[in-house]
Amino acid sequence: MIDARMDRLKPLDPPAASPSLAALAGLVEHYSKADNTLAPGGKVQMIAAGNYTVKGLSRHVRLGDFVAHKSGGSLHLGEVVRVEQETIVVCPIEPGDPIGIGDTVIRVGAFRVAPTDDWCGRTINALGHPIDNLGPVLQGAHPRSIANTAPPSMTRQRVETGFKTGVRAIDLFSPLCLGQRLGIFAGSGVGKSTLLSMIARANAFDKVVIALVGERGREVREFIEDTLGDNLAKSVAVVATSDESPMLRKMAPLTAITIAEHYRDQGDNVLLIVDSVTRFAHAIREVATASGEPPIARGYPASVFTELPRLLERAGPGADDAGTITAIISILVDGDNHNDPIADSTRGILDGHIVMDRSLAEEGRYPPVNPLASISRLARKAWTPEQEKLVARLKALIHRYEETRDLRLIGGYRAGSDPDLDMAIKQVPVIYDVLRQTPAEEPAFDAFTDLATALKTAAGMGR
């Protein structure tokens, strides 16, 4: 009796697996080993001029995630710019992509790039695709999200080491340090791109990353080939021209700084040039306006003033065992108004600013850098104590010279009445001559030596 009961408690032999169950088990095992999941999807519900609405993805995406729209047998990327209870709003990377009601949209997640040293010497677009007809670019082993955050403040190195740009107007009055973030403020057509090209030739860096945002297409090749010269082999250019979509213009600086972060984390000192951050802000404004965000300051929505510090704070020194990112950022001041919202916001974030004056350009003084309005907050780390005293004296002479310009033009000043003004009248024109510099000239090795030589020569000639 007991033996019969024990026989009933014995486990039964497992049934033979059916072909369908075996296939399902194999599929699950494949995705578990590949560390992958089935991407959630939704359907296009509404299409507008600059965006489209998707139903079915609200619970699976976050603001800033990327999605892929399936159309015509290919995938087209877009960014989630608004999340509602039942729908999301997506801005396509290329507004001309074919989109139809009911098309499938799947979640991709954060957009990532995987730079390597092989990217040096290449020109790519904001998506990391080559545009220089030199073949594909190799992908690194560690993809990085272009929406990274800045390193924690207390883990970053101190900025201590100065370097020479080769531009006398900067090296004399607004010297820079490795890891500094400097803004170049100028109106359109004043020469900021030319000044950036002169700075790009500096020999203090292991890598150079350039983001050309909203530039004229015909100037891209000239800037890269003529300006960089020998530095081209260690440079990466990320290009989004003025005729490209606002999404690509928004992504270009983010892709560029992500590449710079990769090189910085390898221990390299990187020069990052962004021309210009104003067009980056314009692109954010276009995307935000299309998604329904209201403007708050002269047509700019609040997201512009959130994205600017997130971008700029990512530059600078890295951790103790990493390198640095020295950022030179150009700011296009609308209507030569240096207090417009973008200029005012970036000025408070950066570690200094170079002001380019249209009136100086009209006088033929290039680069038209105003030495009195330009400030480097880290200049004392680059100057010696003697150089700091000399520059303070030079600025005082220039200020005295400029404030009495009208008085001297009408003949209201007599020599000998003011010794300081007499010295300014003799020396300031010589200083202005020293500051003149063209891209065709060789970078200045020592600006202070050049200035001292010019002043001695002028004194010997009795000027």
C-alpha positions in Angstrom: 0.0 0.0 0.0 2.8 2.4 1.0 4.8 1.4 -2.0 1.9 2.2 -4.3 1.5 5.7 -2.7 5.3 6.3 -3.1 5.0 5.4 -6.8 2.3 8.0 -7.2 4.5 10.7 -5.6 7.4 10.1 -8.0 8.0 13.0 -10.5 6.7 12.3 -14.0 9.1 12.4 -16.9 9.1 15.8 -18.7 7.0 16.0 -21.8 8.8 16.3 -25.1 9.2 20.0 -26.1 7.1 21.1 -29.1 8.9 22.8 -32.0 7.2 26.1 -31.3 8.2 26.1 -27.6 11.8 25.2 -28.5 11.9 28.1 -31.0 10.5 30.5 -28.4 13.1 29.3 -25.8 15.9 29.8 -28.3 14.7 33.3 -29.0 14.6 34.2 -25.3 18.1 32.7 -24.8 19.5 34.7 -27.7 18.2 38.0 -26.4 19.4 37.3 -22.8 22.9 36.4 -24.0 23.0 39.4 -26.3 22.1 41.7 -23.3 19.3 43.1 -25.5 15.6 43.7 -25.1 12.8 44.1 -27.5 12.4 47.8 -28.2 9.0 49.2 -27.3 7.2 50.9 -30.2 4.4 53.2 -31.0 2.5 54.7 -34.0 2.6 58.1 -35.7 -0.6 59.9 -34.8 -0.2 63.5 -36.0 2.3 65.2 -38.3 3.2 69.0 -38.1 5.7 71.1 -39.9 8.6 70.6 -37.5 7.5 67.6 -35.5 5.2 64.6 -35.2 3.2 63.0 -32.4 3.5 59.3 -31.5 1.1 57.3 -29.4 2.1 54.3 -27.4 5.6 55.3 -26.2 4.9 57.7 -23.3 5.7 55.2 -20.6 8.9 54.0 -22.3 10.8 57.2 -23.2 12.3 60.1 -21.3 12.8 63.7 -22.5 15.8 63.8 -24.8 15.7 60.2 -25.8 16.1 59.3 -29.4 13.5 57.3 -31.4 13.7 55.7 -34.8 10.9 56.1 -37.4 10.5 53.2 -39.8 9.6 54.4 -43.4 10.4 53.0 -46.8 12.5 50.2 -45.4 14.9 52.5 -43.5 15.1 54.1 -40.1 15.1 57.9 -39.5 16.1 59.3 -36.1 14.3 61.9 -34.1 14.5 63.3 -30.6 11.8 63.3 -28.0 11.1 67.0 -27.0 7.8 66.6 -25.2 6.2 63.7 -23.2 2.5 63.7 -22.4 0.2 61.2 -20.8 -0.7 59.3 -24.0 1.6 60.8 -26.7 5.1 62.1 -27.2 6.3 64.9 -29.5 9.3 64.1 -31.7 11.5 66.4 -33.7 13.0 64.6 -36.7 16.7 64.9 -37.4 15.9 65.6 -41.0 12.6 67.4 -41.5 12.3 66.0 -45.1 12.1 62.4 -43.9 9.0 60.7 -45.3 6.5 60.3 -42.4 3.0 58.8 -42.6 0.1 58.4 -40.2 0.3 54.9 -38.6 4.0 54.5 -39.2 6.0 52.5 -36.6 8.3 54.4 -34.2 10.6 52.5 -31.8 12.7 53.7 -28.9 16.5 54.0 -29.4 17.5 55.7 -26.1 20.4 58.2 -25.7 22.3 59.0 -28.9 25.9 57.8 -28.6 29.2 58.2 -30.4 32.3 56.0 -30.1 35.4 58.1 -31.0 38.9 56.8 -31.4 42.3 58.2 -32.3 41.5 57.3 -35.9 39.0 60.1 -36.0 41.8 62.6 -36.1 42.2 64.2 -39.5 38.5 63.5 -40.3 35.5 65.7 -40.9 32.2 64.3 -39.7 28.6 65.5 -39.3 26.6 65.8 -36.0 25.7 62.1 -36.2 29.3 61.0 -36.4 29.1 60.1 -40.0 32.1 61.1 -42.3 31.5 63.8 -44.9 35.1 64.1 -46.2 34.9 61.3 -48.8 37.7 59.4 -47.0 35.8 56.3 -46.2 34.1 55.2 -43.0 35.4 56.1 -39.6 36.3 53.3 -37.1 34.1 53.0 -34.0 35.6 52.8 -30.6 34.9 50.1 -28.0 33.1 52.5 -25.5 30.2 54.5 -26.9 29.5 57.7 -25.0 26.2 59.6 -24.8 26.3 63.1 -26.2 24.1 64.2 -23.3 26.8 63.6 -20.6 27.1 65.8 -17.6 30.1 67.8 -16.3 32.5 66.0 -13.9 31.8 66.7 -10.2 33.3 70.0 -9.1 35.6 68.7 -6.3 37.1 66.0 -8.5 38.4 68.3 -11.2 42.0 69.6 -11.4 42.8 73.2 -10.7 43.6 75.4 -13.7 47.3 76.5 -13.3 49.3 76.3 -16.5 49.3 79.1 -19.0 50.0 78.7 -22.7 50.7 80.9 -25.7 48.1 81.2 -28.5 50.5 83.0 -30.9 48.0 85.9 -31.2 49.7 89.0 -29.6 46.5 90.8 -28.8 45.5 87.8 -26.6 48.8 86.8 -25.2 49.5 90.4 -24.0 46.2 91.5 -22.5 44.1 88.3 -22.0 46.4 85.3 -21.7 44.9 81.8 -21.4 45.5 78.7 -19.3 45.0 75.0 -20.1 41.5 74.1 -19.1 40.1 77.6 -19.4 36.8 78.5 -21.2 37.0 81.8 -23.2 34.3 83.5 -25.2 34.9 85.6 -28.3 32.2 88.2 -28.7 31.7 89.8 -32.0 29.1 91.0 -34.5 28.7 89.4 -37.9 31.5 90.1 -40.3 33.9 91.5 -37.8 36.4 88.6 -38.0 35.7 86.1 -35.2 36.1 83.1 -37.4 39.5 84.4 -38.6 40.6 84.9 -35.0 39.5 81.4 -34.2 41.5 80.0 -37.1 44.6 81.8 -35.7 44.1 80.3 -32.2 43.6 76.8 -33.7 47.2 76.8 -34.8 48.5 76.9 -31.2 51.0 74.1 -30.5 50.1 73.6 -26.8 47.5 70.8 -27.5 47.5 67.1 -28.2 44.2 67.2 -30.0 41.9 69.8 -31.6 38.1 69.4 -31.9 36.2 72.0 -33.9 32.4 72.4 -34.1 31.2 74.5 -37.0 27.6 75.3 -36.3 25.5 77.1 -38.8 28.5 78.1 -40.9 28.3 78.8 -44.6 28.9 75.6 -46.5 31.5 77.1 -48.9 33.7 78.2 -46.0 34.0 74.8 -44.3 36.6 73.3 -46.5 38.6 76.6 -46.5 38.6 76.7 -42.7 39.7 73.1 -42.3 42.3 72.8 -45.1 43.8 76.3 -45.0 43.6 77.2 -41.3 44.6 74.0 -39.5 47.7 73.3 -41.7 50.0 70.9 -39.8 47.4 70.6 -37.0 44.9 68.9 -39.3 46.4 65.4 -38.5 45.4 65.9 -34.8 42.1 67.5 -35.4 38.5 66.4 -35.7 35.9 68.7 -37.3 32.2 68.4 -36.6 30.1 70.3 -39.2 26.5 71.3 -39.3 26.0 74.0 -42.0 23.3 76.7 -42.0 21.1 74.8 -44.4 20.9 71.7 -42.2 18.1 71.0 -39.7 17.9 72.7 -36.3 18.3 69.2 -34.7 21.7 68.7 -36.4 22.8 72.2 -35.5 21.8 71.5 -31.9 23.7 68.2 -31.9 26.9 69.3 -33.4 28.5 71.0 -30.3 27.3 68.1 -28.2 29.0 65.6 -30.4 32.1 67.7 -30.5 32.4 68.1 -26.8 31.7 64.3 -26.3 34.7 63.6 -28.6 36.8 66.1 -26.7 35.8 64.4 -23.4 37.0 61.1 -24.8 40.5 62.5 -25.6 40.6 64.4 -22.2 39.9 61.1 -20.3 42.8 59.6 -22.2 45.1 62.3 -20.7 45.3 64.6 -23.7 45.1 68.4 -23.5 42.4 69.2 -26.0 41.5 72.5 -27.7 37.7 72.7 -28.3 36.5 75.4 -30.7 32.8 76.1 -31.1 31.7 78.6 -33.8 29.2 79.7 -32.8 27.3 79.0 -29.6 24.7 81.6 -30.6 23.6 79.5 -33.6 23.5 76.5 -31.2 21.1 78.6 -29.1 19.1 79.5 -32.2 18.7 75.8 -33.1 17.5 75.0 -29.5 15.0 77.9 -29.9 13.7 76.5 -33.2 13.2 73.0 -31.7 11.6 74.3 -28.5 9.3 76.6 -30.3 8.1 73.8 -32.6 7.3 71.7 -29.6 5.2 74.5 -28.0 7.6 75.9 -25.4 6.8 79.6 -24.8 9.6 82.3 -25.1 10.6 84.1 -22.0 13.5 86.5 -23.1 13.5 88.2 -26.5 12.1 85.2 -28.2 14.3 82.6 -26.4 12.6 79.8 -24.4 13.8 78.7 -21.0 15.4 75.5 -22.3 18.1 77.6 -24.1 19.3 78.9 -20.8 19.3 75.4 -19.4 21.3 73.9 -22.2 24.0 76.6 -22.5 25.5 76.0 -19.0 25.2 72.2 -19.4 27.3 72.4 -22.6 29.9 74.9 -21.4 30.4 73.3 -18.0 31.5 70.1 -19.6 34.6 71.8 -20.8 37.5 72.5 -18.5 40.0 70.4 -16.5 39.3 66.7 -15.9 40.1 64.5 -12.9 43.6 64.3 -11.5 44.7 61.6 -13.9 43.0 63.1 -17.0 43.8 65.9 -19.3 42.0 69.2 -20.0 39.6 70.8 -22.4 40.4 74.4 -23.3 37.3 75.8 -24.9 37.2 78.8 -27.2 33.6 79.7 -27.8 32.5 82.3 -30.3 29.3 84.3 -29.5 27.6 86.2 -32.4 26.1 89.3 -30.8 22.9 90.2 -32.5 23.0 93.8 -33.8 26.3 94.3 -32.1 24.4 94.3 -28.8 26.8 92.8 -26.3 24.1 92.6 -23.7 21.7 90.4 -25.7 20.4 87.3 -23.7 22.8 84.8 -25.1 25.9 87.0 -24.8 24.9 88.0 -21.2 24.2 84.4 -20.2 27.5 82.9 -21.6 29.6 85.8 -20.2 28.6 84.8 -16.7 29.6 81.1 -17.3 32.9 81.5 -19.1 36.3 82.2 -17.6 36.9 85.3 -19.7 35.8 87.1 -22.9 37.5 88.7 -25.9 35.5 91.6 -27.3 36.0 92.3 -31.0 35.0 95.9 -31.9 33.5 96.7 -35.3 35.0 100.3 -35.2 38.5 98.8 -34.9 37.8 96.6 -37.9 36.7 99.6 -39.9 40.0 101.3 -39.1 41.8 98.2 -40.5 43.2 97.0 -37.2 43.0 93.2 -37.4 42.3 91.3 -35.3 40.0 94.0 -34.0 40.4 93.0 -30.3 39.5 95.7 -27.8 42.2 95.3 -25.1 40.3 97.4 -22.5 37.0 95.5 -22.8 38.6 92.0 -23.0 39.2 90.1 -19.8 40.8 86.7 -18.8 39.8 85.7 -15.3 42.8 83.4 -15.1 45.4 85.9 -16.5 47.3 86.1 -13.3 48.2 82.4 -13.6 49.7 83.1 -17.0 51.5 86.4 -16.2 54.6 86.9 -14.2 54.3 89.6 -11.5 56.4 92.0 -13.8 54.2 91.3 -16.8 51.0 91.9 -14.7 52.3 95.4 -13.7 53.4 96.2 -17.3 49.9 95.2 -18.7 48.2 97.4 -16.1 50.4 100.3 -17.1 49.7 99.7 -20.8 46.0 99.6 -20.3 46.2 102.9 -18.4 48.0 104.5 -21.3 45.5 103.1 -23.8 42.6 104.3 -21.7 44.1 107.8 -21.4 44.8 107.9 -25.2 41.3 106.9 -26.2 39.4 109.2 -23.7 41.3 112.3 -25.0 40.9 111.4 -28.7 38.3 114.1 -29.4 40.2 116.7 -27.4 43.3 116.1 -29.5 41.5 116.0 -32.8 40.2 119.6 -32.3 43.7 120.8 -31.2 42.7 121.3 -27.6 45.7 119.7 -26.0 49.3 121.1 -25.8 52.3 118.8 -25.4 53.8 119.0 -21.9 50.6 119.7 -20.1 50.2 116.0 -19.0 53.3 113.7 -18.9 51.1 110.6 -18.9 49.2 111.7 -21.9 52.4 112.7 -23.6 53.7 109.2 -23.1 50.4 107.7 -24.3 50.5 109.7 -27.5 54.0 108.4 -28.2 53.6 104.7 -27.2 50.0 103.7 -27.9 50.3 103.9 -31.7 53.3 101.6 -31.4 51.3 99.2 -29.2 48.5 99.2 -31.8 51.0 98.4 -34.5 52.3 95.4 -32.5 48.8 94.1 -32.1 48.2 94.0 -35.8 48.4 90.5 -37.1 47.1 88.5 -40.0 46.5 84.8 -40.4 49.3 84.7 -43.0 51.9 85.7 -40.4 53.7 83.1 -38.3 52.3 82.8 -34.7 54.1 85.1 -32.3 56.6 83.3 -30.1 56.7 85.9 -27.3 54.4 88.9 -27.5 56.1 90.8 -24.7 59.5 90.6 -26.4 57.9 91.8 -29.7 56.3 94.7 -27.9 59.6 95.7 -26.1 61.5 95.6 -29.3 59.0 97.8 -31.1 58.9 100.4 -28.3 62.8 100.5 -28.2 62.9 100.9 -31.9 60.3 103.7 -31.8 62.2 105.5 -29.0 65.4 105.2 -31.0 63.7 106.9 -34.0 62.5 109.7 -31.8 58.8 108.8 -32.1 
